[in-house]
Amino acid sequence: MTTAGIRIEDLADPILSEMQKTVIDAVGRMSITLTEDAVLTAAQSQTGLSDFGRDDFRERLQVWLLALDEDAELGPVGRIGAFNDCVRYAANRLRFEDWMRRHPEIDDEAVESPIIIVGLPRSGTTHLLNLIASDDRLRSLPYWESLEPFPNPDDEASPDGLDPRLVRCRDRSTQQDTLMPLLRNMHHMTAEHVHEEIEVQALDFSSYQLEWIARVPRWRDYYLSHDQRPHYVYLERVLKALQWMRGPKRWILKSPQHLEQLGPLMNTFPDATVAFTHRDPVAVITSAITMLAYGSRLGRTRVDPAGVAEYWIDRIERLLRSCVKDRDLVPQDQGIDVLFHEFMADDLAMVERIYDLAGFPMTGAARSAFEQYLLDNPRGKHGRILYDLEADFGINPDELRGRFAFYFDRFAIRAE
């Protein structure tokens, strides 16, 4: 690593480490069956539970699995990872339904006046989320809890008293850092890192989450053609259960998916304060597709930078066109546009503006927490990746930027 930054020289033709080769070889000898029965049977065996709640999720799971099976270049590591994710979501759904059956008073909870960050991945959403979440007056969703939101009653605390879910997540993060060391330079996820609610939306098997895992146009088209309001209501019920288990009760949330679901979002959380992050889409795309292409070396049989770029340029355009079309669904006194260059110039001033809009008082303790977070998490903490859209993907940045003129026309974004 140098202070000048890190170039991924083998993006299109990766040079695998011995550990990566060993993992791919070992997983390649496993049998992976992507069927509804295999997923649900595994989840039931894992939890000892059988009530999944409403059965309508089964059709979505079937489409989800069919789309995965149609991804011919999803390798053994990618397939078993996707299968394990499906089992985890189904097991979490079983535990959630069991929790609600045993504690029906949870439905009397209310998710009131959440602060919700909405913006493209790589547009400052993660930094803004984790910065605001350092204010302990707000309820947030740490990564470890998002993966396993409801405890396993058979778990025992570790010798040092840590939640077993946290321990498992730490182990998982350590393994990922070892296998894919440059991911933390692009999007570092520690167990305690605050995550987005997309993970708990997956309990209802209806979100754009799967698109980050595999090439699944069948699922994308199915998801976009269905009204997502029932699934946002399901998300709200999960949040009620989580805040009933552990407060505080005012949430800080975040998801890029909300860009194309502002109707369902505001229908479910009508008193939300929404902070929209806006950044040059070319910078967002360059960062996102580099990260996805780098991740392909382990999970896919072939790295296809051109295919990654084609899919995600289209996908990000869809997200932004939806945002431009529906931005006014958020009332003026409940929405704020967070321009990336302004946020990077003075993060704390932007947080103050969001708090003012949300009617949430700034305190000395909160300001101290923000300052400590910034001190502990300087930009480029793990080294800076040098991105090159033209060299790595054969795309001219200026020509690509022209495709997003509609977005620049709507918001005062600076080209990077």
C-alpha positions in Angstrom: 0.0 0.0 0.0 1.2 3.5 -0.7 -0.1 6.9 0.2 -0.7 7.4 -3.5 -3.5 4.8 -3.5 -4.0 1.3 -4.7 -4.7 0.2 -8.2 -6.3 -3.2 -8.8 -4.3 -4.3 -11.8 -5.9 -7.7 -12.3 -9.5 -6.7 -12.2 -10.5 -8.4 -15.5 -8.1 -11.3 -15.3 -7.6 -11.9 -11.5 -4.6 -13.6 -10.0 -6.1 -15.7 -7.3 -4.3 -16.3 -4.0 -3.7 -19.8 -2.8 -6.4 -19.4 -0.2 -8.9 -18.3 -2.8 -8.1 -21.3 -5.0 -8.5 -23.6 -2.0 -11.9 -22.2 -1.1 -13.2 -22.4 -4.7 -11.9 -26.0 -5.1 -13.4 -27.1 -1.7 -16.8 -25.5 -2.4 -16.8 -26.9 -5.9 -17.0 -30.4 -4.6 -20.3 -29.6 -2.7 -23.8 -30.3 -4.0 -25.9 -27.1 -4.0 -29.6 -27.4 -4.8 -31.4 -24.1 -5.3 -35.0 -25.2 -4.6 -37.7 -23.9 -2.3 -37.9 -27.2 -0.5 -34.2 -27.3 0.1 -34.2 -23.8 1.5 -37.2 -24.1 3.7 -36.3 -27.6 5.0 -32.9 -26.3 6.0 -34.4 -23.3 7.8 -36.9 -25.4 9.7 -34.2 -27.9 10.7 -32.0 -25.0 11.8 -34.6 -23.4 14.0 -37.0 -26.2 15.0 -39.9 -24.0 13.8 -42.4 -24.4 11.0 -44.7 -21.4 10.9 -43.5 -19.0 8.1 -46.5 -16.7 8.4 -48.3 -15.7 5.2 -47.5 -18.1 2.4 -47.3 -15.5 -0.4 -43.6 -15.3 0.1 -43.2 -18.7 -1.5 -43.8 -17.4 -5.0 -41.2 -14.7 -4.5 -38.7 -17.3 -3.2 -39.3 -19.5 -6.2 -38.6 -16.6 -8.6 -35.6 -15.7 -6.5 -34.1 -19.2 -6.8 -35.0 -19.6 -10.4 -33.2 -16.4 -11.2 -30.2 -17.6 -9.3 -30.2 -20.9 -11.2 -30.4 -19.0 -14.5 -27.1 -17.2 -13.7 -24.8 -19.5 -15.6 -21.6 -17.8 -14.5 -22.5 -17.9 -10.8 -19.7 -20.2 -9.4 -19.8 -22.7 -6.6 -18.9 -20.0 -4.0 -21.5 -17.7 -5.3 -24.2 -20.4 -5.4 -23.6 -21.7 -1.9 -23.4 -18.1 -0.5 -26.7 -17.3 -2.2 -28.3 -20.6 -0.8 -27.0 -19.9 2.7 -28.4 -16.3 2.5 -31.8 -17.7 1.5 -31.7 -20.2 4.4 -30.8 -17.4 6.8 -33.6 -15.2 5.6 -36.1 -18.0 5.9 -34.8 -18.9 9.4 -35.0 -15.3 10.4 -38.6 -15.2 9.1 -39.5 -18.3 11.2 -38.0 -16.7 14.4 -39.7 -13.4 13.6 -43.1 -15.1 13.2 -42.5 -17.1 16.4 -41.6 -13.9 18.3 -44.8 -12.1 17.1 -46.9 -15.1 18.1 -45.5 -15.1 21.6 -45.6 -11.3 22.0 -48.6 -10.0 20.1 -48.3 -6.7 22.0 -45.5 -5.8 19.6 -48.1 -4.8 17.0 -49.1 -2.0 19.4 -45.6 -0.4 18.9 -45.2 2.5 16.6 -42.3 3.5 14.4 -42.5 7.2 14.8 -40.7 10.0 12.9 -37.7 8.0 11.6 -34.8 9.7 9.9 -34.3 7.9 6.6 -31.3 8.3 4.3 -32.0 7.7 0.7 -29.4 7.8 -2.1 -27.2 5.8 -4.4 -24.6 3.4 -3.0 -21.2 5.1 -2.9 -22.9 8.5 -2.5 -22.1 9.1 1.1 -25.1 7.2 2.5 -23.0 4.8 4.6 -20.8 7.6 6.1 -23.9 9.7 6.9 -25.7 6.7 8.5 -22.9 5.7 10.7 -22.1 9.3 11.7 -25.7 10.0 12.8 -26.0 6.5 14.4 -23.2 7.5 16.8 -25.9 9.5 18.5 -27.2 6.9 21.0 -30.6 8.6 21.2 -31.4 7.0 17.9 -32.1 3.3 17.2 -30.0 1.9 14.4 -29.3 -1.6 13.0 -25.7 -2.8 13.5 -24.5 -5.3 10.9 -24.5 -8.3 13.3 -28.1 -7.6 14.2 -29.2 -7.2 10.6 -27.8 -10.6 9.7 -29.6 -12.3 12.7 -32.3 -9.9 14.0 -33.9 -12.5 16.4 -31.8 -14.4 18.8 -31.6 -18.2 18.8 -32.9 -19.4 22.2 -30.4 -22.2 22.1 -27.4 -19.8 21.9 -25.2 -19.3 24.9 -23.3 -16.2 25.6 -19.6 -16.3 24.9 -17.2 -16.5 27.9 -16.8 -12.7 27.8 -20.5 -12.2 27.7 -20.8 -11.2 24.1 -24.0 -11.9 22.1 -23.2 -15.1 20.0 -24.6 -13.3 16.9 -22.0 -10.6 17.3 -19.3 -13.2 17.7 -20.4 -15.1 14.5 -20.5 -11.8 12.6 -17.0 -10.9 13.7 -15.7 -14.3 12.6 -17.5 -13.8 9.2 -16.0 -10.4 8.7 -12.5 -11.6 9.6 -12.9 -14.4 7.0 -14.0 -12.0 4.3 -11.1 -9.6 5.0 -8.7 -12.5 4.7 -10.2 -13.8 1.5 -11.0 -10.5 -0.2 -8.7 -8.0 1.5 -9.4 -5.0 -0.8 -13.2 -5.0 -0.1 -12.5 -3.2 3.1 -10.8 -0.4 1.2 -14.0 0.1 -0.8 -16.7 -0.7 1.7 -15.5 -1.8 5.1 -18.1 -3.7 7.1 -17.2 -4.5 10.7 -19.7 -6.4 12.8 -20.6 -3.2 14.7 -20.9 -1.1 11.6 -24.4 0.2 11.1 -26.1 -1.4 8.2 -29.2 -0.8 6.1 -32.6 -2.3 6.6 -32.4 -4.2 3.3 -31.4 -7.3 5.2 -34.6 -7.4 7.3 -36.6 -6.6 4.2 -35.2 -9.8 2.8 -37.2 -11.8 5.3 -40.2 -11.2 3.0 -38.1 -12.0 -0.1 -38.9 -8.8 -1.9 -36.2 -6.3 -2.4 -33.4 -5.5 -4.9 -30.9 -7.2 -2.6 -30.5 -10.2 -4.8 -29.2 -8.0 -7.7 -26.0 -7.3 -5.7 -25.4 -11.1 -5.3 -26.0 -12.4 -8.8 -27.0 -11.4 -12.3 -30.8 -11.9 -12.0 -32.8 -9.9 -14.6 -35.7 -12.2 -14.0 -35.9 -11.2 -10.4 -35.3 -7.5 -11.2 -38.3 -7.5 -13.6 -40.5 -9.4 -11.2 -39.7 -7.1 -8.2 -40.2 -3.9 -10.3 -43.6 -5.1 -11.6 -45.1 -5.7 -8.1 -46.4 -3.2 -5.6 -43.9 -3.1 -2.8 -46.3 -1.5 -0.2 -47.1 -4.9 1.6 -43.4 -5.6 1.9 -42.7 -2.2 3.4 -45.4 -2.9 5.9 -43.6 -6.1 6.7 -40.4 -4.1 7.2 -42.3 -1.9 9.7 -43.5 -4.9 11.7 -39.9 -6.2 11.9 -38.7 -2.8 13.1 -41.4 -2.7 15.7 -40.2 -6.1 17.0 -36.6 -4.9 17.1 -37.4 -1.7 19.0 -39.6 -3.6 21.4 -36.7 -5.8 22.2 -34.2 -3.0 22.5 -34.7 0.8 22.4 -34.5 3.7 21.7 -37.6 4.0 19.5 -36.6 6.6 17.0 -34.8 5.1 14.1 -32.1 6.2 11.7 -32.5 4.1 8.6 -30.9 3.9 5.1 -31.3 2.1 1.8 -30.6 3.0 -1.9 -33.7 0.9 -2.8 -35.9 3.6 -1.4 -35.0 5.8 -4.4 -37.4 3.8 -6.5 -39.9 3.0 -3.7 -40.7 6.5 -2.4 -44.4 5.8 -2.6 -44.3 2.7 -0.4 -41.7 4.3 1.8 -43.9 7.4 2.6 -47.1 5.4 2.7 -45.5 3.3 5.5 -43.6 6.1 7.3 -45.6 9.2 6.6 -43.9 11.2 9.3 -40.3 10.4 8.2 -37.6 12.9 7.6 -35.8 11.9 4.4 -32.3 12.9 3.6 -31.5 12.4 -0.1 -27.8 12.1 -0.9 -26.7 13.2 -4.4 -23.4 12.5 -6.1 -22.1 12.5 -9.6 -23.5 9.2 -11.0 -20.3 8.5 -12.9 -18.3 8.5 -9.6 -20.9 6.3 -8.0 -20.9 3.8 -11.0 -17.1 3.7 -11.2 -16.8 2.8 -7.5 -19.7 0.4 -7.4 -18.8 -1.6 -10.5 -15.1 -1.8 -9.5 -16.2 -3.3 -6.2 -18.6 -5.8 -7.9 -16.0 -6.8 -10.5 -13.4 -7.3 -7.8 -15.9 -9.5 -5.8 -16.5 -11.6 -8.9 -13.2 -13.3 -8.7 -14.4 -15.5 -5.8 -18.1 -15.9 -6.5 -18.3 -16.2 -10.3 -16.7 -18.5 -12.9 -15.6 -15.5 -15.0 -15.0 -11.8 -14.3 -17.0 -9.8 -16.8 -16.3 -6.1 -16.3 -18.3 -5.0 -19.4 -21.3 -7.1 -18.2 -21.1 -5.6 -14.7 -21.0 -2.1 -16.1 -23.8 -2.6 -18.5 -26.2 -4.0 -15.9 -25.4 -1.4 -13.2 -25.4 1.6 -15.4 -28.9 0.7 -16.5 -29.9 -0.1 -12.9 -28.6 3.1 -11.5 -30.3 5.1 -14.2 -33.6 3.4 -13.3 -33.1 4.3 -9.6 -32.3 7.9 -10.4 -35.2 8.4 -12.9 -37.6 7.1 -10.2 -36.1 9.5 -7.7 -36.5 12.5 -10.1 -40.1 11.4 -10.9 -41.1 10.8 -7.3 -39.0 13.2 -5.2 -42.0 15.5 -4.5 -43.8 12.6 -2.8 -41.7 13.7 0.2 -43.3 16.9 1.6 -41.0 19.9 1.4 -40.8 20.2 5.2 -39.7 16.5 5.5 -37.1 16.2 2.8 -33.6 17.6 2.4 -31.1 17.2 -0.5 -27.6 16.4 0.7 -25.2 17.3 -2.0 -22.0 15.2 -1.9 -19.6 18.1 -2.2 -21.3 20.0 0.6 -21.4 17.0 2.8 -17.8 16.2 2.3 -16.8 19.8 3.0 -18.6 19.9 6.4 -20.3 16.7 7.6 -21.3 18.1 11.0 -23.0 21.1 9.4 -25.0 18.8 7.2 -26.1 16.7 10.2 -27.2 19.8 12.0 -29.4 20.7 9.0 -31.0 17.3 9.0 -31.6 17.5 12.7 -33.2 20.9 12.3 -35.6 19.6 9.7 -36.4 16.5 11.8 -37.1 18.6 14.9 -34.4 16.6 16.7 -32.3 18.7 19.1 -28.6 18.8 18.8 -26.9 18.2 22.2 -23.3 18.5 23.5 -23.2 14.7 24.0 -24.3 14.1 20.4 -21.7 16.5 19.0 -19.0 14.8 21.0 -20.1 11.5 19.7 -19.9 12.8 16.1 -16.5 14.2 16.6 -15.2 10.9 18.2 -16.7 8.9 15.3 -14.9 11.2 12.8 -11.7 10.9 14.7 -11.9 7.1 14.8 -12.9 6.8 11.2 -10.8 9.1 9.0 -11.5 8.9 5.2 -9.2 6.4 3.5 -8.6 4.6 6.8 -7.7 1.4 5.1 -6.1 2.9 2.0 -7.6 4.5 -1.1 -8.5 2.6 -4.2 -7.6 4.3 -7.5 -10.5 4.0 -9.9 -10.3 4.2 -13.7 -13.5 3.8 -15.6 -11.9 4.0 -19.0 -8.9 1.7 -18.4 -10.9 -0.9 -16.5 -14.2 -0.8 -18.3 -13.6 0.9 -21.6 -16.1 3.6 -20.8 -15.6 7.3 -21.4 -16.7 9.2 -18.2 -17.9 12.3 -20.0 -20.0 10.3 -22.5 -21.5 8.3 -19.6 -22.2 11.5 -17.7 -24.3 12.8 -20.6 -26.7 9.9 -20.0 -27.6 11.4 -16.6 -28.3 14.9 -17.8 -31.8 14.6 -16.4 -30.4 14.1 -12.9 -27.9 17.0 -13.1 -30.8 19.2 -14.4 -32.9 18.3 -11.3 -30.2 18.6 -8.6 -27.2 20.9 -8.2 -24.6 18.1 -8.3 -21.0 18.7 -9.2 -19.2 16.5 -11.8 -16.2 14.8 -10.3 
